[in-house]
Amino acid sequence: MKASVSATSVSDFRKNFKAYADDVSDLNEPLIITRPKQKNVILISEQEYNSLRETNYLLATTANRKALQDSLTQLNRAEGHTLTPKEWEKLQND
């Protein structure tokens, strides 16, 4: 069964768990599982979960957020510099 919805009820989710799990994993799209009293949950793929964790880690400190924003600003202004293999190796060894 190919589930093509982004939300389903708990009972439908139970009946069609494998199909929903396959779709979430294969399509990398979240699935909202609706529950009474707005206590909904969301099923996401491991890939999406890892991506969210990495993003949270990168944005966790003010210093990291500033460094990322500065890099994006440089990139958008075409102020970036492409490293040569020697420059990259030197950075890794420092």
PyMOL CGO cylinders between C-alpha atoms (Angstrom):
from pymol import cmd
from pymol.cgo import CYLINDER

trace = [
    CYLINDER, 0.00, 0.00, 0.00, 1.34, 3.40, -0.98, 0.3, 1, 1, 1, 1, 1, 1,
    CYLINDER, 1.34, 3.40, -0.98, 0.19, 5.99, 1.55, 0.3, 1, 1, 1, 1, 1, 1,
    CYLINDER, 0.19, 5.99, 1.55, 0.16, 9.47, 0.07, 0.3, 1, 1, 1, 1, 1, 1,
    CYLINDER, 0.16, 9.47, 0.07, -1.13, 11.58, 2.94, 0.3, 1, 1, 1, 1, 1, 1,
    CYLINDER, -1.13, 11.58, 2.94, 0.76, 13.83, 5.30, 0.3, 1, 1, 1, 1, 1, 1,
    CYLINDER, 0.76, 13.83, 5.30, -1.57, 13.16, 8.23, 0.3, 1, 1, 1, 1, 1, 1,
    CYLINDER, -1.57, 13.16, 8.23, -3.39, 10.11, 9.52, 0.3, 1, 1, 1, 1, 1, 1,
    CYLINDER, -3.39, 10.11, 9.52, -5.25, 8.91, 12.59, 0.3, 1, 1, 1, 1, 1, 1,
    CYLINDER, -5.25, 8.91, 12.59, -3.69, 6.67, 15.21, 0.3, 1, 1, 1, 1, 1, 1,
    CYLINDER, -3.69, 6.67, 15.21, -5.92, 3.75, 14.25, 0.3, 1, 1, 1, 1, 1, 1,
    CYLINDER, -5.92, 3.75, 14.25, -5.07, 4.06, 10.54, 0.3, 1, 1, 1, 1, 1, 1,
    CYLINDER, -5.07, 4.06, 10.54, -1.39, 4.42, 11.43, 0.3, 1, 1, 1, 1, 1, 1,
    CYLINDER, -1.39, 4.42, 11.43, -1.53, 1.18, 13.45, 0.3, 1, 1, 1, 1, 1, 1,
    CYLINDER, -1.53, 1.18, 13.45, -3.22, -0.70, 10.61, 0.3, 1, 1, 1, 1, 1, 1,
    CYLINDER, -3.22, -0.70, 10.61, -0.78, 0.58, 7.97, 0.3, 1, 1, 1, 1, 1, 1,
    CYLINDER, -0.78, 0.58, 7.97, 2.40, 1.07, 9.97, 0.3, 1, 1, 1, 1, 1, 1,
    CYLINDER, 2.40, 1.07, 9.97, 4.76, -0.55, 7.45, 0.3, 1, 1, 1, 1, 1, 1,
    CYLINDER, 4.76, -0.55, 7.45, 3.45, 1.46, 4.51, 0.3, 1, 1, 1, 1, 1, 1,
    CYLINDER, 3.45, 1.46, 4.51, 3.63, 4.73, 6.42, 0.3, 1, 1, 1, 1, 1, 1,
    CYLINDER, 3.63, 4.73, 6.42, 7.08, 3.95, 7.81, 0.3, 1, 1, 1, 1, 1, 1,
    CYLINDER, 7.08, 3.95, 7.81, 8.33, 3.07, 4.31, 0.3, 1, 1, 1, 1, 1, 1,
    CYLINDER, 8.33, 3.07, 4.31, 6.91, 6.30, 2.86, 0.3, 1, 1, 1, 1, 1, 1,
    CYLINDER, 6.91, 6.30, 2.86, 8.42, 8.45, 5.60, 0.3, 1, 1, 1, 1, 1, 1,
    CYLINDER, 8.42, 8.45, 5.60, 11.79, 6.78, 5.15, 0.3, 1, 1, 1, 1, 1, 1,
    CYLINDER, 11.79, 6.78, 5.15, 11.78, 6.61, 1.34, 0.3, 1, 1, 1, 1, 1, 1,
    CYLINDER, 11.78, 6.61, 1.34, 10.31, 10.05, 0.66, 0.3, 1, 1, 1, 1, 1, 1,
    CYLINDER, 10.31, 10.05, 0.66, 11.93, 11.75, 3.66, 0.3, 1, 1, 1, 1, 1, 1,
    CYLINDER, 11.93, 11.75, 3.66, 8.62, 13.49, 4.41, 0.3, 1, 1, 1, 1, 1, 1,
    CYLINDER, 8.62, 13.49, 4.41, 7.16, 13.73, 7.93, 0.3, 1, 1, 1, 1, 1, 1,
    CYLINDER, 7.16, 13.73, 7.93, 3.83, 12.18, 8.83, 0.3, 1, 1, 1, 1, 1, 1,
    CYLINDER, 3.83, 12.18, 8.83, 1.47, 13.78, 11.36, 0.3, 1, 1, 1, 1, 1, 1,
    CYLINDER, 1.47, 13.78, 11.36, -0.34, 11.22, 13.46, 0.3, 1, 1, 1, 1, 1, 1,
    CYLINDER, -0.34, 11.22, 13.46, -3.46, 12.88, 14.81, 0.3, 1, 1, 1, 1, 1, 1,
    CYLINDER, -3.46, 12.88, 14.81, -4.62, 12.13, 18.34, 0.3, 1, 1, 1, 1, 1, 1,
    CYLINDER, -4.62, 12.13, 18.34, -7.47, 13.36, 20.50, 0.3, 1, 1, 1, 1, 1, 1,
    CYLINDER, -7.47, 13.36, 20.50, -7.16, 16.69, 22.31, 0.3, 1, 1, 1, 1, 1, 1,
    CYLINDER, -7.16, 16.69, 22.31, -4.49, 17.99, 19.90, 0.3, 1, 1, 1, 1, 1, 1,
    CYLINDER, -4.49, 17.99, 19.90, -1.85, 15.60, 21.28, 0.3, 1, 1, 1, 1, 1, 1,
    CYLINDER, -1.85, 15.60, 21.28, -0.54, 14.88, 17.79, 0.3, 1, 1, 1, 1, 1, 1,
    CYLINDER, -0.54, 14.88, 17.79, 2.85, 13.35, 17.10, 0.3, 1, 1, 1, 1, 1, 1,
    CYLINDER, 2.85, 13.35, 17.10, 5.08, 13.45, 14.05, 0.3, 1, 1, 1, 1, 1, 1,
    CYLINDER, 5.08, 13.45, 14.05, 6.98, 10.56, 12.52, 0.3, 1, 1, 1, 1, 1, 1,
    CYLINDER, 6.98, 10.56, 12.52, 10.20, 11.56, 10.74, 0.3, 1, 1, 1, 1, 1, 1,
    CYLINDER, 10.20, 11.56, 10.74, 12.94, 9.58, 9.03, 0.3, 1, 1, 1, 1, 1, 1,
    CYLINDER, 12.94, 9.58, 9.03, 16.26, 8.96, 10.70, 0.3, 1, 1, 1, 1, 1, 1,
    CYLINDER, 16.26, 8.96, 10.70, 17.88, 11.12, 8.01, 0.3, 1, 1, 1, 1, 1, 1,
    CYLINDER, 17.88, 11.12, 8.01, 15.59, 14.04, 8.89, 0.3, 1, 1, 1, 1, 1, 1,
    CYLINDER, 15.59, 14.04, 8.89, 16.18, 13.51, 12.62, 0.3, 1, 1, 1, 1, 1, 1,
    CYLINDER, 16.18, 13.51, 12.62, 19.96, 13.57, 12.14, 0.3, 1, 1, 1, 1, 1, 1,
    CYLINDER, 19.96, 13.57, 12.14, 19.68, 16.68, 10.00, 0.3, 1, 1, 1, 1, 1, 1,
    CYLINDER, 19.68, 16.68, 10.00, 17.66, 18.47, 12.69, 0.3, 1, 1, 1, 1, 1, 1,
    CYLINDER, 17.66, 18.47, 12.69, 20.18, 17.47, 15.36, 0.3, 1, 1, 1, 1, 1, 1,
    CYLINDER, 20.18, 17.47, 15.36, 23.08, 18.75, 13.26, 0.3, 1, 1, 1, 1, 1, 1,
    CYLINDER, 23.08, 18.75, 13.26, 21.30, 22.05, 12.60, 0.3, 1, 1, 1, 1, 1, 1,
    CYLINDER, 21.30, 22.05, 12.60, 20.56, 22.47, 16.31, 0.3, 1, 1, 1, 1, 1, 1,
    CYLINDER, 20.56, 22.47, 16.31, 24.20, 21.77, 17.12, 0.3, 1, 1, 1, 1, 1, 1,
    CYLINDER, 24.20, 21.77, 17.12, 25.48, 24.28, 14.56, 0.3, 1, 1, 1, 1, 1, 1,
    CYLINDER, 25.48, 24.28, 14.56, 23.11, 26.99, 15.78, 0.3, 1, 1, 1, 1, 1, 1,
    CYLINDER, 23.11, 26.99, 15.78, 23.52, 26.26, 19.51, 0.3, 1, 1, 1, 1, 1, 1,
    CYLINDER, 23.52, 26.26, 19.51, 26.02, 29.02, 20.24, 0.3, 1, 1, 1, 1, 1, 1,
    CYLINDER, 26.02, 29.02, 20.24, 26.10, 32.69, 19.38, 0.3, 1, 1, 1, 1, 1, 1,
    CYLINDER, 26.10, 32.69, 19.38, 29.64, 32.31, 18.04, 0.3, 1, 1, 1, 1, 1, 1,
    CYLINDER, 29.64, 32.31, 18.04, 28.62, 29.55, 15.61, 0.3, 1, 1, 1, 1, 1, 1,
    CYLINDER, 28.62, 29.55, 15.61, 25.54, 31.48, 14.45, 0.3, 1, 1, 1, 1, 1, 1,
    CYLINDER, 25.54, 31.48, 14.45, 27.67, 34.58, 13.82, 0.3, 1, 1, 1, 1, 1, 1,
    CYLINDER, 27.67, 34.58, 13.82, 30.35, 32.61, 11.96, 0.3, 1, 1, 1, 1, 1, 1,
    CYLINDER, 30.35, 32.61, 11.96, 27.73, 30.98, 9.75, 0.3, 1, 1, 1, 1, 1, 1,
    CYLINDER, 27.73, 30.98, 9.75, 26.01, 34.30, 9.07, 0.3, 1, 1, 1, 1, 1, 1,
    CYLINDER, 26.01, 34.30, 9.07, 29.36, 35.96, 8.24, 0.3, 1, 1, 1, 1, 1, 1,
    CYLINDER, 29.36, 35.96, 8.24, 30.17, 33.13, 5.84, 0.3, 1, 1, 1, 1, 1, 1,
    CYLINDER, 30.17, 33.13, 5.84, 26.81, 33.45, 4.11, 0.3, 1, 1, 1, 1, 1, 1,
    CYLINDER, 26.81, 33.45, 4.11, 27.27, 37.21, 3.82, 0.3, 1, 1, 1, 1, 1, 1,
    CYLINDER, 27.27, 37.21, 3.82, 30.69, 36.72, 2.22, 0.3, 1, 1, 1, 1, 1, 1,
    CYLINDER, 30.69, 36.72, 2.22, 29.30, 34.11, -0.14, 0.3, 1, 1, 1, 1, 1, 1,
    CYLINDER, 29.30, 34.11, -0.14, 26.38, 36.33, -1.18, 0.3, 1, 1, 1, 1, 1, 1,
    CYLINDER, 26.38, 36.33, -1.18, 28.78, 39.19, -1.88, 0.3, 1, 1, 1, 1, 1, 1,
    CYLINDER, 28.78, 39.19, -1.88, 31.05, 36.89, -3.90, 0.3, 1, 1, 1, 1, 1, 1,
    CYLINDER, 31.05, 36.89, -3.90, 33.84, 37.60, -1.41, 0.3, 1, 1, 1, 1, 1, 1,
    CYLINDER, 33.84, 37.60, -1.41, 34.63, 33.93, -0.93, 0.3, 1, 1, 1, 1, 1, 1,
    CYLINDER, 34.63, 33.93, -0.93, 37.91, 32.27, -1.71, 0.3, 1, 1, 1, 1, 1, 1,
    CYLINDER, 37.91, 32.27, -1.71, 38.25, 28.76, -3.09, 0.3, 1, 1, 1, 1, 1, 1,
    CYLINDER, 38.25, 28.76, -3.09, 41.03, 26.95, -1.31, 0.3, 1, 1, 1, 1, 1, 1,
    CYLINDER, 41.03, 26.95, -1.31, 43.70, 25.16, -3.26, 0.3, 1, 1, 1, 1, 1, 1,
    CYLINDER, 43.70, 25.16, -3.26, 44.52, 21.60, -2.19, 0.3, 1, 1, 1, 1, 1, 1,
    CYLINDER, 44.52, 21.60, -2.19, 47.69, 22.91, -0.50, 0.3, 1, 1, 1, 1, 1, 1,
    CYLINDER, 47.69, 22.91, -0.50, 45.74, 25.56, 1.43, 0.3, 1, 1, 1, 1, 1, 1,
    CYLINDER, 45.74, 25.56, 1.43, 43.20, 22.96, 2.56, 0.3, 1, 1, 1, 1, 1, 1,
    CYLINDER, 43.20, 22.96, 2.56, 45.95, 20.60, 3.70, 0.3, 1, 1, 1, 1, 1, 1,
    CYLINDER, 45.95, 20.60, 3.70, 47.65, 23.42, 5.62, 0.3, 1, 1, 1, 1, 1, 1,
    CYLINDER, 47.65, 23.42, 5.62, 44.38, 24.26, 7.39, 0.3, 1, 1, 1, 1, 1, 1,
    CYLINDER, 44.38, 24.26, 7.39, 43.89, 20.65, 8.39, 0.3, 1, 1, 1, 1, 1, 1,
    CYLINDER, 43.89, 20.65, 8.39, 47.42, 20.40, 9.78, 0.3, 1, 1, 1, 1, 1, 1,
    CYLINDER, 47.42, 20.40, 9.78, 47.28, 23.62, 11.80, 0.3, 1, 1, 1, 1, 1, 1,
]
cmd.load_cgo(trace, "trace")
